[in-house]
Amino acid sequence: MCAELPEKEVATMNRLIKRKGQSLVEFCLILPILLMILLGGIIDFGYAFYNFITLQQIANDSAMFAANPYLAGGGESATGQSESDVRAFIASRKPAGWDSSFQVDITTASTTDSLAIVRKVTLDYRSPLYTPFWKTIAKSTPWRNGIGLHAMALFQVPRSY
């Protein structure tokens, strides 16, 4: 048969088992909070990344449209499309959920050697935070109004020879 353990060793083993059980209970209490923080961050920054990709695509398409020398009514323009047409183009591409924090800047410039005309479209948008935890945390940071996104695209107006 098995030899019995001395009473002192049994008490030490019981203490170790209780400590391991205490650690498991503490871990189970903290785990949901950690998961909420991590999943909330993944969701918010995932949406911000999606919004940035959308913003950059709108900037690229708008700058390419702005640099198009062929006007809708016929004829050509040496500087591309008018600013109002470009703004209407951007408004048609903007997602419906985007609010007034969406800002547009359209510029026309000439290169330093005056050989080319370029159209630059700059877009700014503040991507909102969706999870309550990160909204609360962001109130004391520069992100209190959302995550600031900035996209720019530049295209040259083709020259006709």
N, C-alpha and C positions, 0 to 999 in steps of 0.2 A: 504494500500500500504506500501511499504518498506520506511523506513526512510533513508534519504540520509546521507552518511558518511561525516564527516567534511573534508575539503580540506587537512588538515595536515595528517590525517590518510591515505588518498588516496595516497599522495606523498610517505609516508613511505612504503606502500604496493608495489607501483610501483618499488621502490628502491630494495626491497627484491626480487621481481620477476626477475629484471634485474641481480641481483647477482647470483641467481640460474641458470639463462640462461648462464651466463658467465662461471660458473663452468662446466656446461654440454658441452659447446663448447671446453673448455680446456681439459676436459676428452676425448672427441672425437678426439682431435688432438694428444694426448699422447698415446691413446689405441693401435693404430697400431704399434708404436715403441715398446711398452712393449710386445705385442704379438710376434713380430719378435724376440725379445731377448729371451723370454721364449721358443718359439717353436724351435728356432735355438739351444738353449741349450739342449732341449729334444732330438732333432735329433742327435747332435754331441755326447752327452753322451750315447744315445741309441746305436749308432754305436760302440762306444768304449766298451760298455758292451757286445755287440754281439761279437766283436773281442776278448774280454777277454775270453768269454766262449769257443770260437773256439780255442784259444791259449791253454787254459787249457786242452781241450779234446785232442788236438794234443800231448801235453806233456804226458798225461796219456797213450794214445795209444802207443806212442814212447817208453816210459819207460817200458811198459809191453812187447813190442816187443824186446827191448834191453835185457831184463832179460830172454827171452826165450832161454833155453839151447839147443834146437833142431835146428840144422842148416839146411838150405834149401838143400844143397848137400848131406845130410845124416850125421849121427854122432851127437855127443854132444860136447858142450863146457862148461867148468866150469865157465866161465865168461859171457856167453850169446853171443849175436850177435856182429859182428865186428862194429867198429865205422862207417866205410864207408857204411855198410848195414843200420845202423840206420839213417844216414844222408839221404840216398836215400829214406828210408821209410818216413822220415819227409818231404822231398821235394815232395813226392807223395801226401801227405795229406795237404800241404800248399795251401790255396786259391790262385787262379790265380792273383787276384788284389794286393796281398801283395808284396811290393817292397823290396829293399835291406836292409831296416831297420830291417829285421827279422834276429835275431842272435840265434845261437844254441850252447849249451855247453853240452857235454856228458862226464860223469865221471864214473869210476868204483872204488868202494871202498870196504874195508873190515870192518866189525864191530870191535869194540874195543876188543872183546873177540875172534876174528878171526873165529867165527862159521858160519858167513854168508857173502856172497858177494852181494853187492847191486849195481844197476845201476841207476844213477840219470841223468835226462834230464832237462835242464834249457833252457827256451825259452824267448826271449825278443823281443818286437815289439812296434813300435811307431804308434799308431792308428791316422790317419790324421784327421784334422778338416775339415768339409765339408761346413759349412755355412760361407758366407763372413764376417758376423759380428764377429763371434767368432774367425775366422782366424786373423782379424785385432786386436782384443783385445789380442790374444795370442802372438802377436809379441813382447810384452814387458814382457812376463812371461816365465817360464821354459818350457811351452808347445808350444813354437814357432815351433817346429818340429813335433808336435803331442803329444798325450797323451801316456805316457810311460806305457806299460803293461809288467808284469813279471809273468811267470807261471813256476812251478817246480813240477816234479813228481819223486817218488823214488820207485823202486820195487826190491825185493830180488830175486836173481837167485835161482831157486829150486835146492836142493841137491838130488842127487840120492844115495841111500844107498845100 
